[in-house]
Amino acid sequence: MGTARELNVSRHRIAWAVGAMLIVLLAFEGHHLAGLIPELDRLIEKVGPLGPLVYIAAIVVLEPFLFPNAIFGLAAGAVFGLWEGFLYYFGAVYLANMVVYLIGRRLLRKPVLHQLDKRPSIRNAAAAAKTEGAGLVFWLRVIPMNPAFLSYALGALQTAPRSVAIGTLGIAPHMFVDVYLGRVAAHVTKMAGQGYAGWQTKGVVLLLGLVAVFVVSWRITRIARTQIRGAR
């Protein structure tokens, strides 16, 4: 689909690789940070229900500025846990991208179209999605690129709201990887703080699960590329 998307995918893969190396580093040196985990847990308890609301609001506010979502995903896994973190992260990014789509469609259409002239690969993909509908939007979302820019493009090119609403569910796979990575990092830090005797079954399962998550994500991305090429 062109160099622009390939560059975005490469950046996301680099982020995942850095995250994986960080986990290895935490396994050996995480005892220096382990004391911060209980403090963070207590802080979350003090904030109470406002914590998730502040987290979601931060994503919605920053998404239009193309802020990298992976940072929020890692934080969600570390702070809220795997499933709760994924729920908050996915819900916030989904909501934020629908807002960005409306901004691109109603308020910033001309500036976005001007930017798309410089990025023909993304413009062509978004234009194809307007014709193909929710299915192609979904596969475009599966590709781990910055979702906000694609939302701007879909809005500026007047892609149907229903297609965008359904297709944006495709952000889920790489959102889950981000959260899982954050969860593993937090667990590894705790285990390092307890000494290597703390590496029990849960830690091993999480690390094996991380490998599985990466493999599944890679496979889904390859399927998405095939579907996108077929729609051109």
Long-range contacts (C-beta under 8 A, 24 or more apart in sequence): 1-121, 1-124, 1-125, 1-225, 1-228, 1-229, 1-232, 2-120, 2-121, 2-122, 2-124, 2-125, 3-121, 4-119, 4-121, 4-122, 5-121, 5-122, 5-125, 5-143, 5-145, 8-143, 8-144, 8-145, 8-146, 9-143, 9-144, 9-145, 9-221, 12-70, 12-144, 12-145, 12-174, 13-144, 15-68, 15-70, 16-177, 16-181, 16-214, 19-70, 19-74, 19-181, 19-185, 20-181, 20-210, 20-214, 22-185, 23-181, 23-184, 23-185, 23-188, 23-207, 23-210, 26-185, 26-188, 26-189, 26-192, 27-188, 27-191, 27-192, 28-192, 29-192, 30-188, 30-189, 30-190, 30-191, 30-192, 30-193, 31-192, 31-193, 31-195, 33-189, 33-193, 34-189, 34-190, 34-192, 34-193, 34-194, 35-193, 37-186, 37-189, 37-190, 37-193, 40-78, 40-79, 44-79, 44-80, 51-79, 52-80, 52-88, 55-79, 55-80, 55-88, 55-92, 56-88, 56-91, 56-92, 56-95, 59-89, 59-92, 59-93, 59-96, 60-92, 60-95, 60-96, 60-99, 63-93, 63-96, 63-97, 63-99, 63-100, 63-148, 64-96, 64-99, 64-100, 64-103, 64-148, 66-146, 66-148, 66-149, 67-148, 68-146, 69-93, 69-146, 69-147, 69-175, 69-178, 70-178, 72-178, 73-175, 73-177, 73-178, 73-179, 73-181, 73-182, 74-178, 74-179, 74-181, 74-182, 74-185, 75-182, 76-178, 76-179, 76-182, 77-178, 77-179, 77-180, 77-181, 77-182, 77-183, 77-184, 77-185, 77-186, 78-182, 78-183, 78-185, 78-186, 79-182, 79-186, 81-183, 82-179, 82-180, 82-183, 85-179, 85-182, 85-183, 86-175, 86-176, 86-179, 89-175, 89-178, 89-179, 90-171, 90-172, 90-175, 90-176, 93-147, 93-171, 93-175, 94-168, 94-169, 94-171, 96-148, 97-147, 97-148, 97-151, 97-168, 97-171, 98-151, 98-164, 98-165, 98-168, 100-148, 100-151, 100-152, 100-155, 101-151, 101-152, 101-154, 101-155, 101-161, 101-164, 102-155, 103-152, 103-155, 104-151, 104-152, 104-153, 104-154, 104-155, 104-156, 105-155, 105-156, 105-158, 106-155, 108-152, 108-156, 109-155, 109-156, 112-152, 112-153, 112-155, 112-156, 113-156, 113-157, 115-152, 116-153, 116-156, 116-157, 122-149, 122-150, 122-153, 123-153, 123-157, 124-232, 125-150, 125-153, 125-228, 126-150, 126-153, 126-154, 126-156, 126-157, 126-159, 127-157, 128-231, 128-232, 129-154, 129-159, 129-163, 129-167, 130-154, 130-157, 130-158, 130-159, 130-160, 130-163, 132-231, 133-160, 133-163, 133-167, 134-162, 134-163, 134-164, 134-166, 134-167, 135-167, 135-227, 136-167, 136-227, 136-228, 136-231, 137-163, 137-164, 137-166, 137-167, 137-168, 137-170, 138-166, 138-167, 138-168, 138-169, 138-170, 139-170, 139-223, 139-224, 139-227, 139-228, 139-231, 140-167, 140-170, 140-224, 140-228, 141-167, 141-168, 141-169, 141-170, 141-171, 142-170, 142-171, 142-173, 142-174, 142-220, 142-221, 142-223, 142-224, 143-221, 143-224, 143-225, 143-228, 144-174, 144-217, 144-221, 147-171, 170-224, 173-216, 173-217, 173-220, 173-221, 174-217, 174-221, 176-213, 176-217, 177-213, 177-214, 177-217, 180-209, 180-210, 180-213, 181-210, 184-209, 184-210
